[in-house]
Amino acid sequence: MSTDTSREIETFYDFLGQQIQEGAIDMSPEDSVEAFRAHQRGLDWLKNQIKPALERCDRGEPATLFDVNDVKQRGRERLARDGITD
């Protein structure tokens, strides 16, 4: 068995253990496999979302783009909603 296959089986085993701990003990094998695949798709989506930030970190740049003026404006709006205008 290849290392990738072994790793995938171990990941599936860990996923099933977590599902059982959370009370999902009445899932059929087919439902378990589909839930695992959905979980993996979600992880792939998340990895794609954070990939640009990781690449920026690798280049020594900030992980998130920070707009000071935007933060100030949102803060002012929040304070104004609370009636604070000073």
HELIX and SHEET records of a PDB file:
HELIX    1   1 THR A    3  GLN A   21  1                                  19    
HELIX    2   2 PRO A   29  ASP A   58  1                                  30    
HELIX    3   3 VAL A   68  ARG A   81  1                                  14    
END                                                                             
